[in-house]
Structures are given as C-alpha cells and as structure tokens.
Amino acid sequence: MDSALSDPHNGSAEAGGAANGTTRPPSTPEGIALAYGSLLLMALLPIFFGALRSVRCARGKNASDMPETITSRDAARFPIIASCTLLGLYLFFKIFSQEYINLLLSMYFFVLGILALSHTISPFMNKFFPASFPNRQYQLLFTQGSGENKEEIINYEFDAKDLVCLGLSSIVGIWYLLRKHWIANNLFGLAFSLNGVELLHLNNVSTGCILLGGLFIYDVFWVFGTNVMVTVAKSFEAPIKLVFPQDLLEKGLEADNFAMLGLGDIVIPGIFIALLLRFDISLKKNTHTYFYTSFAAYIFGLGLTIFIMHIFKHAQPALLYLVPACIGFPVLVALAKGEVTEMFSYESSAEILPHTPRLTHFPTVSGSPASLADSMQQKLAGPRRRRPQNPSAM
C-alpha cells in the first residue's frame, strides 16, 4: 500500500453521533465491550502472524517476495511525508466532492485489496489443494524499450494455485466494491496489516525508536491539535481502518454505529514487534522473551487507549500509549538481563538478509522465488531497474 495511506489514524474513534440530522441511540455496554474487544483481537492477529511470517520471509528462500527495509533516514522522513499527505487529503475532502474522491479510492483499493488478500491466504490455501491438482506456471511480463535499453516494468510469475486464491479474493473485492460492508472492509484491512508487518522490516532497534518516536508526535498533534485526523478517518471510504459495530447485538450484520482503529496503529508497532522477534532468534537462546514482552506491551497500550477514549468520549491517538509501552517494556527487560548493548547493536538486514533492498527502491515484482533470486542478482550486477511498489506491503 502507498505509504501515504498507511499512516496511523486515530486509535479508537467512535463513529456514532449525529448522522443525517438524527441522533443515534446510545450503544449498550455489552455492544461497546464486544466492539472494543473485537478490535483488540483483530489488531493482535496480523501482528502475531505477520511477525512469524516476517522471519520466514527474511530467512527462507521460498518467500513470495523480498522484504523492504526501512532505514533511519526513511524513518526520520516518514512523519513529515505523512503529515503533508494527511493535510493534502483533508484539503481534497474540503474542496472536492467526497463522493467522487471515494469512488476513485474504492477502485484503487479494490485492486490492492485483492492482491494483498491473495498473498495472505495463499500459504493456507496451498494445504487444501490435492496432489493431483494441475498446477501450471504462468508469467506476466511488461517491458519498455528494446535491446540493451529494455527495462522490465512488471515481471510477475504465478501458478494455477495463485489464480484460485486471486479468484477467491476477487469475490471479497466485488463484495466490498458494491456494498462497502464492514466485514469486507475488515478482511482487506487485516490483509493489509499482515502484509505490512511481514514485508516491511526495520533494520535495527534505533531505527524503530526513531520511527515510533516521530509518529508518536505526528499522531498526538493531528488528533489533539486539529480535527484533521478524525475528519479524514471518517470521510475516507477505504479499508485503511478496522471497524466493528457497537450496535451489532441490536441490528445484526446491518449495524452502522462503528468504533474504528487505524491500520497504522497496527502496522507501525507491529513491524517493531516483528524486529524484536528476529532479535530473539538471533540470540539463539530458544526463547522469545522480547517478542512476548512487546506483544504484551501492545495489548496493554491498546487497552489503555480504549479505556481513556471511553472515559473521555473523544478520539485518542493510539500511538500516544502504544509507543511508550512497546519501546519501554522491552528496554526494561533488556536492562534487567544486561542485553541493552546487544539489542541496539543488532542489525536485522545484515544478519538475516544482507542484500535486502531499501524501502525507497523498487525491484521487479515477481511471485516466483527462483525468479526473485535471479532478479536480485541481476540488480546487484547491473544497472538498477524500476518496478512499482509491492501492492501487498503497507
């Protein structure tokens, strides 16, 4: 997903209140508890499984794509770029018709959502295919120029199993495009989140602290200092947030009084938690102390966000609570174990994947592990070629 659209939004904002001149009835305590509990569970799933898949993605030769590494320079620039993009979206919604903007965004995320969901379910679906399934190989190649000047724009290899996953994901995409149903929105949102945690890698803990610290300030300013964040989050009809109805018990699947959680509040802490899992593995102690500590810290931070939001009845910047918890808890554990130096000297990209491309590079898209390896070798030996950003990565 485009980085401008993966910025964190308000952590848990109630979408209730006035609508079309009428006031919605207050949600029941049971409905509110169900909504917030479901948001918490949906946030934990992509972080946990995305972190596990990030290890396999970085170390295994059978990964469907190479991870993108975020450096300290990328991390320092990200809050500035995110702020400019968020303000630009806010002005667009103020100047132009919201209906036409959301129509364009719906088409854009329709394509991205299908690709992201297909990539997410592919490992699970492979277990259900019989051994006799005719798994033919295909390649989609798009180039420009000729001879020595020929450049690959798209080089995507896939097989019949990938087509089946793509077909199933397309059904969800059509459902989302036609109905904008909250379940379809959440399926795409979970896929975006899991792909983001899996494919976006921080190169070290210092970079993670820079990124989380910068977005901590960004989130607090745009939620408490202005109404920009909440306005964009509520106006933006795209699967960039997880939602769950607080009136589900009263209205069933047609409920429309939503609590919401921005995907950035999942992906940003999630890639830091995934980094700590890879650090745990690098210690070779057969323990996942830092991963479980940071995972528990995330639960604590998001739970505190929901509690404060419910008490004060105002949208809360989730990173205000998540960043201190996700950084502070593991650092305290490292201090207690005397491993602070090892933590901050750990280099994820150098140990697991020495030639991982930076976030700002765009290597050729390919779904085949063999062609990926060949493509990366060609890039190291020859001139850099262009490619579009991986649509599955957030």
N, C-alpha and C positions, 0 to 999 in steps of 0.2 A: 504494500500500500504506500501511496505517496506520503512522505514524511510529514507534510503539512496537515494531513488528515489523521495522523496517528498521534497527534499531540494530546496530552491528558486534558480531559474536561472535568467539570465538577464531579466530585466523587460520588455523591448520592443526592441528587436533587429531586424533590417531589415535583411531578408534573401535574399535580392537581390544581385546584383553584378555579378561577373564572374561565369559562370556555363558552364562546358564542353568547355572552350575556347572561349565562346561567351559572349558578354555584353548585358544584358537585357535592353530594352528601359526604360527610366525613367518613374516612375509612375506619373499619373496625380494628381493634387491637390485634385480633387474630390475623386479619388481612395484612396489616403492616408488618407483623412479625414474619409471616410467610414470605412477603416480598423481599424484605431485607435479608432473611436467611437464604433465600434462593439466589439473590445477587452475590452474597458471600460465597456460596458453594460454586456458582458459575465462574467467579473470579479465581477460585483456587484450582479448578480443573485444568485450565490451559497453562497455568504456571507450573503445576506439578508435572504434567505430561510433557509440556514444552521443554522443561529443563532436562528431563530424561532424554528426549529426542535430540536436544542440542548436543549432548555428549556423543551420541551415535552419529549425528550429522558431522561433527568435527573430526571424529576419530575413524569412522568407518568408511571404507571405500565404496560402500553401496548406498551412500547418501544420494538423494534425488537432486540435491543442489548444494553448492558450496555456501558456507555461512558468510555473511557480510560483517566485517569487523569495524566497530566504532572506536576511533582513536580519541585521544584527549582533545585534539583540535576540533574534531567533529562534535564532541560533547560540549565544548565551550561555545560553539556557534549555534548549537541547536535551539536553545531558548530564544535567541534573537530572531532566528528564522521563523520559529514557531509563533512568536509574538506578531511579527509582520503578517504572517499568513492568517492568523486568527483575526487581526484587525481588518485585513482585506476581506475576509468572509463576512464579517459584521457589516462593513460598508456595502458589500454587494447585496446583502439581505435588506438593507435600508433603502438602497437606490433602485434596485431592480425587483421585478415581480418574483416573489418567493416560489410561486408555482413553477415557473419556467426553470429557475435555477435547480430546484429539486428534481425536475424531470431529467435534466442533463446528468445530475449526480446519480440518479437512480440507474440510468443506463451504464454509467461508468462503474458503479459498484456492483451492478448485475454481472458484468464480465469478471471483475476482480474477485467477487464473492464465489463464483463458480470455480475459478481456478484455485482459490485458497481452500475451499471446502473439498475439492477433489484431491488436492495434495494432502489434506488432513486425514481423509478416510481411506486413502489408498493402502497404507500398511495394514489396516484392519480388514479391508475387503479382500486382500490377497489370500487370507486364511480360508475364505469361503469358496474360492474357485477350485473346481475339481482338477485333478492332474491331467485329465483328458481335454481340458479347455484349450481351444486353438488360439494360442497367444501370439498373434502375428505382430511384427515390428513395423513401425511407420516413422517417417521423418518429415518434418515441416521445415523447409529451408527457404529463406528470403535473403537475397544479397543485392548489393548495389555496385555498379562499376563492372569492369571486366579485366581479365588478365591479372597482372601483378597488383592492380589497384582495386581488385574485388574485395569488398568487405561484407562480412556476414552480419546482417541485422538481427535475424532470428534463425536459430538452429535448434529446433526442438524435436527430440526423439521420444517416441512413446509407443505403447503396445496396446493390444486389444483390451487388456485389463484396465489400463488407464482410460480408455474410451468408455467402459462401463461406469467407472467412477465419475467421469465427466458427465455422462448421461443422467446419473442419479442426482448429481449436484445441480444440473440444469433444471430439474424438476423443482428443487427448492428455489432456484433463482427465478423461475417463472412465477412461482407462488409469491415470492417477495415482491416482484415487479408489479403484479396485478393487485395484490391485497395489502401489501406493506404490513403483513401480520407480524405481531411481536415475536412469535416463535421462529418464523423465518429470519427475522432480524437477528435474533439471538444465535441461530445456527451459523450465520455468516460472521457475527461478531466473535463467537468462540473460535471459529476457524482462523480469523484474522489474528486473534490474540495468540493462539497456539503457534501459528506460523511465525509471528513476531518473536516470541520467546525462543523458538527453535533456531531461527535463521539469523537473528541479529545478535552478534557476540561482542561483548566488551573485551578489550584486550588486557585490562588489568583492573584492580580494585580502585586505584586512584582515578582512573577514567570514569568508573562507575560513580564515585563520590562527586566528581565534577558534574556529571550529567544529572544526577539526582539533586544535587545542591542547586544547580541552575534552574531546573524545572520546579523545584520547591518554591523559589522566589517567583517564577513565572506563574505558577498555579495560584499562589496566595494573592498576587497583585490583580490578576484578571478576574478572580472570583470576588474578593473583598473590596478591591479598589474600584471596580467598574461592574457594569451589568453585561459586559461583552461576552464573557464565557457562557453564562447561563442562557443568554439570548441565542447565541449560535447553537448551543447544545439542543435547545428546544425547537429551533427553526430548521435544523439540519436533518432532513429526512434521509438518512443513510445509516447503514449498520456500523457506525463508529461508537456505539454505546450499547451496553446491555440494559435491557429494560425488563421489569416484571410488574404486573398489575397488583395494586393494593386492594382492588375490589374483585379479585378472582373468585372468592367464595360466594359473592353475590351475583356476579354476571357471567361466570364461567370464562370460556376462551374468548368471548367478545368484550371482556373488560377493557377499560380505557383510561384508568387513573394510575399512571405509572410512576414508579421510582426508577431512577436510572444511575448507571455507573459508566463513566467514560472508559474506552479501551486503553487509553494512555495510562490510566491508574492501575491497569493490569500489566501491560507490556513493559513499561519503564521499570517498576520494581522487579518484574519477572525476569528480565534479562540480567539484572544484578544477582538475583537468587540463583539463576542458572550458572552464572560465573562462579558463585561460591560452591556449587555442586562440583564443577570441574576442578576447583581448587581442592576440595575434599578428596577427589580421586587422585590428584597429583601427589597428595601426602602419602598415599599407599598404606593407609592405616586401617583400611576396611571399615571406616566409619564415615558417616555423613553429618557430622556434628554441625558444621556451619550451614549446610543446606537446611537441616531441620530447624536450626535456630532462626534463620532468616525467614523460613516459611511460617514458623510460629509468630515471628515479629510482624509479618504481613497480616496474619489473622487478627492479631491484637490491634494493629494500626487501623485496619479497615473497620473492625468492630467499634473502635473508638470514634471513627468518622461517623458511622451510622448513629451512634449514641448521641454525639454532640448535635448532629443535624436534626435528630428527632426532638431533642430538648429545646433547641433554639428555633426550630421551624425555618431554617434558612439553608440554602445550598452551601456545602462545605468543600473546600479544596482538599481532596483526599490525600494529596502528597504532603500537605502540612503535617499529617500524622504518620503517613507511611514512611517518609524519608528518614526522620529521626529513628524510627523503630527498626527499619530494615538495615540501616547502617550501624546504629548504636548497639543493638543486641549482638551481632557477630563480632564487633570490635571488642566489646566487653568479654566475650568468650575467648577471643584471641589474647587479650591481656591476661586473663586468668590462666591460660595454657602456655603463655610465653611464646606465642607464634605470630605476633604482630609483624615482625620483620618478614617472615615467610609469606604472610598474607599480602603485604604491599609490594613485595618483590616478585610475586607470581605473575607470569606472563602467559595468558591463555593461548594467544595466537602463536607464540614461539614454541611452546611445548607440544601442543596438540596438532596444530596445523600451521607450520612455519610460513607458508606462502598464501595465507588467507588474504583475499582482496579487501581493500578498504571499502567503507560504506559508499564513498564517492565514486568508486569505479563501477563500471557496468559491463561485466563479462557476458559472453554469449549465453542465452538461455538454452538449456538442454535438459531433458528429462532422463537421459541415459548416463549412468555412472561412467561407463567407458569413454563416451564422447566428452563428458565433462573433464575427465583427466587429460584427454588429448587436447581439448580446447585450452585448458590452463597451461599445459606445456607449451603450446604454440604462442600463448601470450607472453610467457616468460622469455621465449627465444626470439620472438619477432616483435613488430610494432603493435601497439595497443589497438584493439578493435572495440567498436562501440557495441553496446547492447542496451535494450530497455531494462529498466529496473525490474527485478523479480516481483511479479504481482502478488506472490504469496507472502512476501515479507512485509512487515509493518515497519 
